Amino acid sequence: MKNSRHIAFVTALIMTLSAVSCGSKSSDKSDVSSTPSSEVNTDITKEETSTENSTETASESTSAAQSQTTTVTTKSAAAVTTTAAVTTAPNNEKKPQPVADDTGYKDKLAIAQEFYKSYLSHDAEKVYSMFNIDEINGYYILMKNELDGKKPEEVFSKAVIVAAIDRSMKAIDEIREAYADSKDDKWAVDITNDDMSDIDQLTLEDYNSELGTKYTSGVVLNYIFYHDTNNNESFTGNSSAFVERDGKWYLSFSSLMQSELLNYIDL
């Protein structure tokens, strides 16, 4: 890859993600709510594996529209953040079509809680289904001239991205093992609307300009805490960003690539 594998990517500034590292062991995490109004629980001894195919679309979630807090408890997760910059490429070409279009989520809190539920239950296919095809296509065009002649559709194919998500999840598994008292410990991630920071409109306009997208709003979760409910230990985890168009919310592909997945892809 060109530029010593450092991409000067304008959307790095757009999402304004904090550099988050896994660690900060704590036996008393007051930010983790014990009385969430919306809760998703999964016993960590019952790990689920998604069998969705490459054209499966993201499912709509409507139950969290009035939720203020969500707790996610399950077995696997992920989070090793990396910073990378990316050089922009012309965005006036016909876009490839890597995946079928999707439906998005009706509520930003709903997709955030579904993202961490899927991350913690080790459902990489589900996470992939939360992306929007428009942003994936825009990212392909943006990266075309940065891959030393390789096709972005192949370098960043669904199989490659799902494998990267899976590796990221396994990294969190290892950290959780270090914090847990036993393999049967239950883990949670609590999220509220107050944890999300809005992306300002000027930044969003730049984002759309670079990727050829038409998102009308966006939010960032700069950090979350993975919390062991058995021994009250916590550590900081992976950030995320979500974008909205036509009343539907999507997981930001370029943001997750930058903050998480490029670390697990052989470029």
C-alpha positions in Angstrom: 0.0 0.0 0.0 1.2 3.5 -0.7 2.5 6.1 1.8 4.0 3.4 4.1 0.5 2.1 4.8 -0.6 5.4 6.3 -3.7 6.7 4.4 -4.4 10.4 4.6 -8.1 9.9 4.9 -10.2 13.0 5.3 -13.0 11.2 7.2 -10.5 10.6 10.0 -11.2 14.2 11.0 -14.8 13.9 10.2 -15.7 11.3 12.8 -13.4 13.0 15.4 -12.9 9.7 17.2 -10.8 9.7 20.3 -7.8 7.4 20.5 -9.2 4.7 22.7 -7.2 1.9 24.2 -8.3 -1.2 26.0 -7.3 -1.1 29.7 -7.9 1.2 32.7 -8.8 -1.7 35.0 -11.2 -0.5 37.6 -13.1 -2.2 40.4 -15.6 0.6 40.7 -17.2 1.9 37.5 -19.9 4.4 38.3 -20.7 5.0 34.7 -22.2 1.6 34.3 -25.8 1.8 35.2 -27.5 -0.8 37.3 -31.0 0.2 36.4 -31.2 0.4 32.6 -34.5 1.1 31.0 -33.7 -1.1 28.0 -31.7 -4.3 28.5 -30.4 -7.0 26.2 -29.0 -10.0 28.0 -27.1 -13.0 26.7 -25.5 -15.6 28.9 -21.8 -15.8 28.0 -22.0 -19.6 28.1 -24.4 -19.4 25.2 -22.4 -17.8 22.3 -24.4 -17.2 19.2 -23.0 -17.5 15.6 -24.6 -15.8 12.7 -25.2 -17.7 9.5 -26.3 -14.8 7.4 -25.1 -14.8 3.7 -23.3 -12.0 1.8 -26.5 -10.4 0.6 -28.4 -10.4 3.9 -29.6 -7.0 4.9 -29.5 -5.2 8.2 -32.6 -5.8 10.3 -34.7 -2.9 11.5 -34.9 -2.4 15.2 -37.7 -0.3 16.7 -37.8 -1.3 20.3 -35.2 1.2 21.5 -36.8 4.4 20.3 -37.8 5.3 23.9 -34.8 3.6 25.7 -32.5 5.8 27.6 -30.0 3.1 28.6 -29.2 -0.3 27.3 -27.2 -3.1 28.9 -25.6 -5.8 26.7 -24.3 -9.0 28.3 -22.7 -11.9 26.4 -19.4 -13.6 25.5 -17.2 -12.0 22.9 -16.2 -8.5 21.9 -13.5 -6.5 20.3 -11.4 -3.4 20.5 -7.9 -2.5 19.4 -7.9 1.0 18.0 -5.5 2.3 15.4 -5.1 5.6 13.8 -4.6 5.8 10.0 -4.7 8.6 7.6 -5.8 8.3 4.0 -5.2 10.2 0.7 -8.4 11.1 -1.1 -9.1 10.0 -4.6 -11.6 11.3 -7.2 -15.2 10.5 -6.4 -16.6 10.8 -9.9 -16.4 7.3 -11.2 -19.1 4.7 -11.5 -19.3 2.9 -8.2 -19.0 -0.9 -7.9 -21.8 -2.8 -6.2 -20.3 -5.1 -3.6 -23.4 -5.9 -1.6 -27.2 -5.5 -1.8 -28.8 -2.4 -0.3 -30.0 -2.5 3.3 -32.8 -1.1 5.4 -31.0 0.6 8.3 -32.4 1.2 11.8 -35.1 3.6 12.9 -33.2 4.9 16.0 -29.6 5.7 16.8 -29.7 4.1 20.2 -31.3 1.0 18.7 -28.4 0.5 16.2 -25.8 1.4 18.9 -27.1 -1.3 21.3 -27.5 -3.8 18.4 -23.9 -3.1 17.4 -22.5 -3.9 20.8 -24.8 -6.8 21.3 -23.6 -8.3 18.1 -20.0 -7.4 19.0 -20.2 -9.0 22.3 -22.0 -12.1 21.0 -19.3 -12.5 18.3 -21.7 -12.0 15.4 -19.5 -10.5 12.8 -22.0 -11.0 10.0 -24.6 -9.0 11.9 -22.1 -6.1 12.3 -21.4 -6.1 8.6 -25.1 -6.0 7.8 -25.3 -2.6 9.6 -23.2 -0.9 7.0 -24.8 1.2 4.2 -23.9 0.3 0.6 -23.5 3.9 -0.4 -20.6 4.4 2.1 -19.0 1.1 1.1 -19.0 2.1 -2.5 -17.7 5.6 -1.7 -14.9 4.1 0.3 -14.0 1.8 -2.6 -13.7 4.8 -4.9 -11.7 6.8 -2.4 -9.2 4.0 -1.9 -8.8 2.9 -5.5 -5.5 4.8 -6.1 -4.0 3.8 -2.7 -3.8 0.0 -3.2 -0.9 -0.4 -5.6 -3.1 -1.6 -8.4 -5.2 -3.9 -6.3 -9.0 -3.8 -6.6 -10.7 -2.3 -3.6 -13.6 -4.6 -4.1 -11.2 -7.5 -3.4 -9.0 -5.9 -0.7 -12.1 -4.8 1.2 -14.5 -7.5 0.2 -17.2 -8.7 2.5 -15.2 -11.8 3.4 -12.2 -9.7 4.3 -14.2 -7.3 6.4 -16.1 -10.0 8.3 -12.8 -11.7 9.0 -11.4 -8.4 10.3 -14.4 -7.9 12.6 -14.0 -11.4 13.9 -10.3 -10.9 14.7 -11.2 -7.7 16.5 -13.7 -9.5 18.6 -11.2 -12.1 19.5 -8.9 -9.4 20.7 -11.5 -8.3 23.2 -12.1 -11.9 24.3 -8.5 -12.1 25.4 -8.7 -8.9 27.4 -11.9 -10.0 29.1 -10.3 -13.3 30.1 -7.7 -11.3 31.9 -10.3 -9.3 33.8 -12.8 -12.1 34.6 -12.7 -14.4 37.6 -14.0 -17.3 35.5 -15.2 -18.1 32.0 -18.8 -17.9 33.3 -18.6 -14.3 34.2 -21.2 -12.1 32.6 -20.3 -8.9 30.8 -22.3 -5.7 30.0 -22.1 -2.5 28.0 -24.4 0.3 29.1 -25.2 3.0 26.5 -27.5 6.1 26.7 -28.3 8.8 24.3 -26.2 11.1 26.4 -23.1 9.1 25.5 -23.4 10.0 21.9 -21.9 13.2 20.4 -23.5 14.8 17.4 -21.4 15.4 14.3 -21.7 19.0 13.2 -23.2 19.8 9.8 -20.1 21.3 8.3 -18.1 18.2 9.1 -21.0 16.0 7.8 -21.0 18.0 4.6 -17.2 17.3 4.1 -17.9 13.6 4.9 -20.6 13.4 2.3 -18.4 15.2 -0.2 -15.5 12.8 0.2 -17.6 9.7 0.0 -20.4 10.8 -2.4 -23.0 10.1 0.3 -26.1 12.0 1.4 -26.3 11.5 5.2 -28.2 14.2 7.1 -26.9 13.6 10.6 -24.4 11.5 12.5 -23.3 10.6 16.0 -20.1 9.3 17.6 -19.6 7.1 20.7 -16.0 8.0 21.6 -15.7 5.2 24.1 -17.6 2.6 26.0 -16.9 0.4 29.0 -17.0 -3.3 29.1 -18.1 -4.2 32.6 -17.8 -7.6 34.4 -21.1 -7.8 36.4 -19.6 -10.6 38.6 -16.6 -8.8 40.0 -17.4 -5.2 38.9 -14.2 -4.9 36.9 -14.3 -2.6 33.8 -12.1 -1.6 30.9 -12.5 0.9 28.0 -13.4 -0.5 24.6 -14.0 0.2 21.0 -15.5 3.5 19.7 -18.2 3.6 17.0 -20.0 6.1 14.8 -23.4 6.1 13.1 -24.9 8.1 10.2 -28.5 8.8 9.3 -30.3 9.2 6.0 -34.1 9.3 5.2 -34.9 8.5 8.8 -32.6 5.4 8.9 -29.4 4.9 10.8 -26.3 2.9 9.7 -23.0 1.9 11.2 -20.3 4.1 9.6 -18.1 1.9 7.4 -15.2 4.3 7.0 -15.1 5.2 10.7 -15.0 1.5 11.8 -12.4 0.8 9.1 -10.2 3.7 10.5 -10.7 3.1 14.2 -10.7 -0.7 14.2 -10.6 -2.9 11.1 -7.5 -1.6 9.2 -5.5 -3.1 12.0 -6.7 -6.5 11.0 -6.5 -6.3 7.2 -3.4 -7.3 5.2 -3.0 -4.4 2.8 
